[in-house]
Amino acid sequence: MSAFVPNLPASPPAGFSFWHRRSLRWQMMAAVIAINLCAALVALMVIIANARRATEVEMNASLVVAERFVEETVERLAGTQDAATSLKQLPLHVSGLRHVRIRIEDAQGNAVDLAPSGDSDENEHEGEVPGWFAALIAVEGTERDIPVIENGQAIGHVRLMGEASDEIAEVWNDTSDLALLALAVNIAVLGALYVVLGRLLMPLRTLSSGLSELEAGRFEHRLPLPKVRELAMIADRFNALGAALAGAREDNARLNEDIIHIQDEERRQIAADLHDELGPCLFGLRANLESIERLAARAEPELGRRVSERAGTMADILDRVQDLNRRLLRKIRPMALGHVPLAALIADLLAEFERHSPGRSFTLSADGLAERFGDSVDITVYRCIQEAVTNALRHGGARRIAVALHADMEAGRLHLVVEDDGLGVPAGAPRGYGLLGIEERVGALGGSWRLMPAAPSGTRVEMSVPLRGEGGVRTGNRVIERTTTT
């Protein structure tokens, strides 16, 4: 059966890795700031375009007004004073015009005087407006040339030139005030957004920690319901998911426990059949072989010898079958299980290992055990010890093996430790079917176990299973030590 491989999202491009590593609050704040900067840039472009049109219109209108005013002033002065005096008095009468620079020249082109309005205004705003802003707003100015005529003779002329400094200064003042107001509003909005995002994202961080709890198997964890309706719906669905997972785990535990009980019952039935059905058959075969050997002794010598040889071979085969039957019975289900105390059952198992492993030392420590804890717990402890000792002898080359059982009645748990002085488990070594079977049985009982190195060498197997009130009378503290040497 092929393994299921989920469709994982593709990794983000390298250029976006910095962005995707940021928090959601950081991304949203950065997006809002970027949008505000773009909006400010667009607003500045619109302001500059409108200011250029307004400046051009204002300059042209001011030139028209100034031209009419200068012409009327020249005519008025020409009739009241002589030519030289009227030309010198002209700057005093045409000063104070906005958006216009005035230059008065005599007939030879020499400047008579400059109107104070043009230069003073320009100098006044020169330090207020940045040069880059003035360069963006500035438009190409137009000029007007008005001749000054006395008695039909041109005695000079007045040059009118458009001046945008006043208009640019007004636009700059309005723009800077608007920019300060927009900056203050944006700072307030960003501050409020930062606080609001923090409050909105807090349930997401709580959800993340809750998912970590579910990942760790703590399905009883629940989330508080936030005030935001959408987030409250997510938290409610999370709590429902936790309850469903907890219920599913309980159902799986019950099913696994039922499976273990059914398996144990099947093993018990098979062991009973082997003992009750196969045992008598093997006994009958041995009885018939003994009868055949007695009959062979009465036959003629050659025939009797041949029959005795065949009977002896059959007896050897029968001995192996009986031994195999006994080992199958112990492997499927110890016959003494449920009939003798658990400590005695484990001691008998270690004694069997001693008979087949001379020169090895086995120690059993049983602390506060009841006579029995129920078939499921007893057979699980028995199999775990059997598998751990077998691995220590077969793969670890252990010389000393210590088995410790401790029943904590207050906590309602049975603890088992099997420790040896062998070679230990190589790093990365796969678990065999025996250990996987023990893991399944322990997990089905709601227990836990782990395989770890022992100090200074060897392997340590720890197991802990809950007790469900099963069992009989305590046997008290007991230490059984068996040592066999060659």
C-alpha positions as a printed Julia matrix, in Angstrom:
486×3 Matrix{Float64}:
   0.0     0.0     0.0
   1.53    3.27   -1.05
   2.04    5.97    1.57
  -0.06    9.08    1.39
   1.95   12.19    0.65
   0.12   15.49    1.24
   0.34   18.28   -1.3
   2.68   20.7     0.4
   2.6    24.36   -0.69
   5.47   25.44   -2.86
   8.12   27.43   -1.1
   7.92   31.19   -1.74
  10.37   32.74   -4.18
  13.66   33.88   -2.73
  12.75   37.53   -3.25
   9.64   37.18   -1.06
  11.23   35.15    1.73
  11.83   38.26    3.83
   8.2    39.34    3.43
   6.76   35.89    4.24
   8.9    35.58    7.36
   7.29   38.7     8.84
   4.26   38.56   11.1
   0.77   39.29    9.77
   0.61   42.49   11.81
   3.93   43.64   10.3
   2.75   42.84    6.76
  -0.55   44.69    7.18
   1.15   47.73    8.72
   3.73   47.76    5.93
   0.96   47.46    3.32
  -0.97   50.37    4.84
   2.17   52.51    4.99
   2.98   51.65    1.37
  -0.57   52.56    0.29
  -0.36   55.84    2.18
   2.96   56.67    0.56
   1.54   55.93   -2.88
  -1.52   58.06   -2.1
   0.73   60.89   -0.88
   2.78   60.69   -4.08
  -0.35   60.8    -6.24
  -1.74   63.69   -4.18
   1.53   65.6    -4.59
   1.42   65.07   -8.35
  -2.18   66.33   -8.48
  -1.31   69.34   -6.32
   1.67   70.21   -8.54
  -0.38   69.88  -11.73
  -3.2    72.03  -10.34
  -0.72   74.54   -8.92
   1.02   74.91  -12.27
  -2.29   75.63  -14.02
  -3.41   78.01  -11.29
  -0.05   79.81  -11.29
  -0.11   80.24  -15.04
  -3.69   81.57  -14.98
  -2.91   83.88  -12.06
   0.22   85.23  -13.73
  -1.56   85.97  -17.0
  -4.44   87.66  -15.22
  -2.05   89.74  -13.1
  -0.11   90.8   -16.19
  -3.31   92.01  -17.87
  -4.33   93.99  -14.79
  -0.82   95.35  -14.31
  -0.57   96.35  -17.97
  -3.78   98.39  -17.79
  -2.77   99.95  -14.5
   0.69  100.97  -15.76
  -0.73  102.42  -18.97
  -3.24  104.53  -17.05
  -0.57  105.66  -14.61
   1.8   106.67  -17.41
  -0.93  108.7   -19.11
  -1.89  110.37  -15.86
   1.68  111.31  -14.95
   2.48  112.52  -18.45
  -0.03  115.37  -18.21
   1.07  116.63  -14.79
   4.88  116.63  -14.82
   7.78  116.96  -17.2
   9.26  113.93  -18.88
  12.21  113.37  -16.55
  10.18  113.84  -13.43
   7.32  111.59  -14.55
   9.75  108.78  -15.42
  11.4   109.0   -11.98
   8.08  109.19  -10.14
   6.6   106.23  -12.01
   8.02  103.49   -9.68
   6.27  105.03   -6.72
   2.87  104.73   -8.42
   3.14  101.19   -9.84
   4.52   99.36   -6.81
   2.63   96.69   -4.79
   1.41   94.59   -7.71
   1.27   90.82   -7.01
   2.63   88.16   -9.36
   4.34   90.88  -11.45
   7.91   92.09  -11.64
   8.28   95.65  -12.98
  11.42   97.16  -14.54
  11.49  100.8   -15.68
  14.14  101.87  -18.2
  14.95  105.19  -19.88
  15.36  105.73  -23.6
  18.95  104.46  -23.45
  17.93  101.2   -21.72
  19.25  102.13  -18.31
  17.17  101.09  -15.3
  15.57  104.04  -13.67
  14.37  102.18  -10.65
  12.9    98.81   -9.69
   9.52   98.52   -8.19
   9.87   97.34   -4.59
   6.98   94.88   -4.94
   8.63   92.49   -7.33
  12.04   92.03   -5.76
  10.9    92.3    -2.16
   8.24   89.62   -2.63
  10.66   87.36   -4.4
  13.26   87.8    -1.68
  10.6    87.37    0.99
   9.56   83.92   -0.24
  12.96   82.83   -1.42
  13.9    81.2     1.9
  10.42   79.78    2.66
   9.89   77.56   -0.39
  12.34   74.73   -1.08
  14.07   74.99   -4.41
  12.86   71.57   -5.6
   9.22   72.53   -4.96
   9.61   75.9    -6.68
  11.2    74.13   -9.66
   8.21   71.75   -9.9
   5.63   74.55   -9.79
   7.49   77.16  -11.85
   5.98   77.97  -15.28
   7.46   79.9   -18.15
   6.7    83.57  -17.54
   5.44   86.07  -20.12
   6.48   89.7   -20.57
   4.78   92.92  -21.49
   6.6    96.05  -22.77
   4.79   99.37  -22.25
   6.41  102.49  -23.8
   6.44  105.8   -21.89
   5.74  108.63  -24.38
   5.96  112.35  -23.69
   4.99  114.89  -26.4
   5.05  112.18  -29.03
   8.52  111.02  -28.06
   9.42  107.77  -26.26
  11.33  108.67  -23.13
  11.47  105.13  -21.75
   9.47  101.98  -21.3
   8.14   99.71  -18.57
   8.79   95.94  -18.68
   6.21   93.75  -16.96
   7.3    90.13  -16.22
   5.21   87.43  -14.61
   6.41   86.45  -11.09
   5.11   83.16   -9.56
   6.87   83.31   -6.2
   3.77   84.52   -4.33
   1.59   81.78   -5.82
   4.25   79.13   -5.23
   4.59   80.25   -1.61
   0.83   79.96   -1.12
   0.78   76.5    -2.65
   3.75   75.47   -0.5
   2.09   76.73    2.67
  -1.16   74.93    1.85
   0.67   71.75    0.86
   2.91   71.71    3.94
  -0.07   72.31    6.25
  -2.01   69.55    4.53
   1.02   67.24    4.71
   1.4    67.83    8.46
  -2.29   67.19    8.98
  -2.14   64.01    6.86
   0.97   62.84    8.73
  -0.72   63.36   12.1
  -3.87   61.57   10.92
  -1.82   58.68    9.47
   0.2    58.31   12.67
  -3.05   58.17   14.65
  -4.56   55.68   12.18
  -1.45   53.49   12.21
  -1.36   53.54   16.0
  -5.02   52.56   16.19
  -4.47   49.91   13.5
  -1.51   48.5    15.43
  -3.59   48.19   18.59
  -6.63   46.78   16.78
  -4.54   44.24   14.86
  -2.94   43.16   18.11
  -6.36   42.54   19.64
  -7.62   40.79   16.51
  -4.53   38.62   16.08
  -4.32   37.62   19.73
  -6.96   34.88   19.2
  -4.92   33.62   16.25
  -1.87   33.25   18.47
  -4.07   31.5    21.01
  -5.34   29.27   18.21
  -1.78   28.47   17.18
  -0.86   27.45   20.72
  -4.07   25.42   20.89
  -3.15   23.56   17.71
   0.23   22.79   19.28
  -1.63   21.31   22.24
  -3.71   19.15   19.9
  -0.57   18.09   18.06
   0.9    16.98   21.39
  -2.19   14.85   22.02
  -3.75   17.06   24.72
  -7.24   17.0    23.24
  -8.84   18.34   26.42
  -7.39   21.81   25.71
 -10.07   24.42   24.98
  -9.91   28.0    23.67
 -11.74   30.94   25.24
 -14.32   32.48   22.92
 -13.18   35.93   21.68
 -15.62   38.81   21.29
 -15.18   39.02   17.51
 -17.91   36.88   15.97
 -15.83   35.34   13.18
 -12.97   34.5    15.53
 -15.46   33.16   18.07
 -16.79   30.8    15.39
 -13.23   29.56   14.71
 -12.59   29.04   18.44
 -15.91   27.23   18.79
 -15.04   24.92   15.88
 -11.62   24.33   17.44
 -13.21   23.32   20.73
 -15.6    21.04   18.87
 -12.63   19.51   17.05
 -10.82   18.93   20.35
 -13.91   17.26   21.81
 -14.29   15.09   18.7
 -10.63   14.07   18.8
 -10.87   13.28   22.5
 -13.94   11.18   21.83
 -12.24    9.44   18.92
  -9.21    8.7    21.09
 -11.42    7.23   23.78
 -13.24    5.15   21.17
  -9.93    3.97   19.73
  -8.68    3.11   23.21
 -11.82    1.09   23.89
 -11.57   -0.62   20.51
  -7.89   -1.39   21.02
  -8.6    -2.73   24.46
 -11.42   -4.85   23.07
  -9.06   -6.12   20.37
  -6.48   -7.0    23.01
  -9.13   -8.82   25.04
 -10.33  -10.68   21.96
  -6.78  -11.61   21.02
  -6.08  -12.81   24.55
  -9.28  -14.81   24.53
  -8.36  -16.37   21.18
  -4.88  -17.16   22.48
  -6.38  -18.68   25.59
  -8.73  -20.81   23.49
  -5.91  -21.92   21.17
  -3.69  -22.72   24.16
  -6.54  -24.68   25.76
  -7.08  -26.6    22.53
  -3.38  -27.39   22.21
  -3.25  -28.53   25.82
  -6.55  -30.4    25.93
  -6.6   -31.85   22.41
  -3.03  -32.18   21.24
  -1.66  -33.14   24.65
  -3.76  -36.3    25.03
  -3.04  -37.24   21.42
   0.7   -36.98   22.05
   0.29  -38.98   25.25
  -1.6   -41.65   23.31
   1.12  -41.78   20.68
   3.77  -42.28   23.37
   1.73  -45.05   24.98
   1.36  -46.81   21.63
   5.1   -46.46   20.94
   5.85  -48.1    24.25
   3.44  -50.9    23.34
   5.14  -51.3    19.98
   8.53  -51.57   21.69
   7.18  -54.33   23.97
   5.77  -56.2    20.97
   9.07  -55.8    19.12
  10.88  -57.5    22.0
   8.76  -60.63   21.38
   9.36  -60.73   17.63
  12.28  -62.41   15.92
  15.56  -60.59   16.57
  16.08  -58.91   13.19
  12.51  -57.71   12.87
  12.42  -56.66   16.52
  15.61  -54.64   16.11
  14.26  -52.83   13.08
  10.93  -52.12   14.76
  12.71  -50.84   17.88
  14.85  -48.5    15.77
  11.76  -47.1    14.06
   9.99  -46.74   17.38
  13.0   -44.94   18.87
  13.05  -42.51   15.92
   9.35  -41.89   16.35
   9.89  -41.34   20.07
  12.53  -38.7    19.34
  10.17  -36.97   16.93
   7.43  -37.18   19.51
   9.73  -35.6    22.12
  10.43  -32.7    19.77
   6.73  -32.28   19.05
   5.97  -32.23   22.76
   8.73  -29.7    23.36
   7.43  -27.61   20.48
   3.92  -27.85   21.89
   5.13  -26.64   25.3
   7.0   -23.71   23.72
   3.96  -22.83   21.64
   1.83  -22.89   24.76
   4.25  -20.55   26.56
   4.45  -18.29   23.5
   0.73  -18.13   22.88
  -0.32  -17.92   26.51
   1.39  -19.11   29.67
  -0.75  -21.83   31.14
  -0.14  -20.52   34.65
  -1.48  -17.07   33.75
  -4.45  -16.29   35.94
  -3.7   -19.2    38.25
  -0.5   -18.09   40.02
   0.65  -14.65   41.26
   2.26  -12.37   38.67
   5.6   -12.32   40.53
   5.76  -16.11   40.49
   4.87  -16.15   36.79
   7.72  -13.72   36.0
  10.12  -15.68   38.22
   9.25  -18.84   36.31
   9.9   -17.04   33.01
  13.35  -15.91   34.18
  14.08  -19.42   35.43
  13.29  -20.72   31.95
  15.75  -18.23   30.47
  18.37  -19.38   32.98
  18.0   -22.98   31.92
  18.66  -22.06   28.29
  21.3   -19.36   28.98
  23.95  -20.68   31.38
  26.43  -18.16   32.75
  23.9   -15.32   32.79
  22.64  -13.54   35.9
  18.97  -12.61   36.3
  17.52  -10.46   39.08
  13.82   -9.87   39.75
  12.59   -7.16   42.13
   8.84   -7.04   42.77
   7.59   -4.2    44.93
   4.01   -4.01   46.18
   2.51   -6.26   43.51
  -0.96   -7.7    43.74
  -1.37  -11.36   42.89
  -3.02  -10.49   39.62
  -3.91   -7.29   37.75
  -6.1    -8.87   35.12
  -5.18  -10.87   32.05
  -4.53   -7.82   29.85
  -2.02   -6.22   32.23
  -0.42   -9.5    33.28
   0.14  -10.78   29.75
   1.44   -7.37   28.62
   4.0    -7.3    31.44
   4.91  -10.9    30.73
   5.42  -10.29   26.98
   7.37   -7.08   27.55
   9.81   -8.86   29.89
  10.02  -11.81   27.52
  10.81   -9.62   24.51
  13.28   -7.37   26.38
  15.22  -10.32   27.84
  15.24  -12.15   24.5
  16.69   -9.1    22.74
  19.27   -8.59   25.51
  20.48  -12.18   25.17
  20.21  -12.58   21.41
  21.36   -9.18   20.15
  23.04   -7.47   23.1
  25.15  -10.33   24.49
  24.18   -9.3    28.02
  25.63  -11.07   31.05
  23.45   -9.48   33.72
  19.77   -8.64   33.38
  17.71   -6.9    36.08
  13.91   -6.83   36.08
  12.09   -4.46   38.44
   8.31   -4.29   38.93
   6.66   -1.62   41.06
   2.93   -1.11   41.61
   1.95    2.42   42.63
  -1.54    1.82   43.96
  -2.11    5.49   44.83
  -1.34    6.61   41.29
  -2.98    3.5    39.87
  -0.03    2.52   37.67
   2.28   -0.44   37.27
   5.91    0.34   36.37
   8.38   -2.06   34.78
  12.11   -1.63   34.15
  14.3    -4.18   32.33
  17.99   -3.23   32.26
  20.98   -5.18   30.93
  24.72   -4.67   30.53
  24.93   -5.7    26.88
  26.02   -3.87   23.75
  22.98   -1.62   23.64
  20.78   -0.68   20.71
  22.67    0.73   17.69
  21.62    4.21   16.63
  19.01    4.12   13.88
  18.34    0.39   14.32
  14.75   -0.49   13.28
  12.42   -1.99   15.84
  11.52   -5.63   15.39
   8.03   -7.06   15.33
   8.31   -8.03   18.98
   8.9    -4.48   20.18
   6.23   -3.16   17.83
   3.79   -5.69   19.26
   4.65   -4.61   22.81
   4.19   -0.96   21.82
   0.74   -1.74   20.43
  -0.29   -3.66   23.54
   0.98   -0.99   25.92
  -0.7     1.75   23.86
  -3.97   -0.19   23.82
  -3.92   -0.23   27.63
  -3.34    3.53   27.72
   0.24    3.13   28.91
   3.63    4.29   27.69
   7.04    2.77   27.17
  10.45    3.76   25.91
  13.72    2.15   24.9
  16.88    3.97   25.99
  20.6     3.36   26.62
  21.65    2.18   30.06
  24.66    3.45   32.01
  27.48    2.64   31.55
  26.43    0.25   28.77
  23.48   -1.8    27.74
  19.79   -1.17   27.21
  17.01    0.02   29.48
  13.34   -0.67   28.74
  10.74    1.25   30.76
   7.02    0.57   30.71
   4.1     2.05   32.62
   0.46    0.97   32.35
  -2.61    2.16   34.25
  -4.37   -0.18   36.66
  -8.14   -0.35   36.46
  -8.86   -1.71   39.91
  -8.16   -5.3    38.89
  -6.09   -7.64   40.96
  -6.1    -9.52   44.2
  -4.04   -9.47   47.37
  -0.66   -7.8    47.56
   2.37  -10.04   47.8
   4.5    -7.38   49.53
   8.13   -6.63   48.73
  10.06   -9.44   47.15
  13.51   -9.77   45.61
  14.23  -12.98   43.72
  17.78  -13.4    42.49
  18.91  -16.3    40.36
  22.43  -16.76   39.07
  23.72  -19.52   36.84
  27.43  -19.85   36.03
  29.25  -22.2    33.76
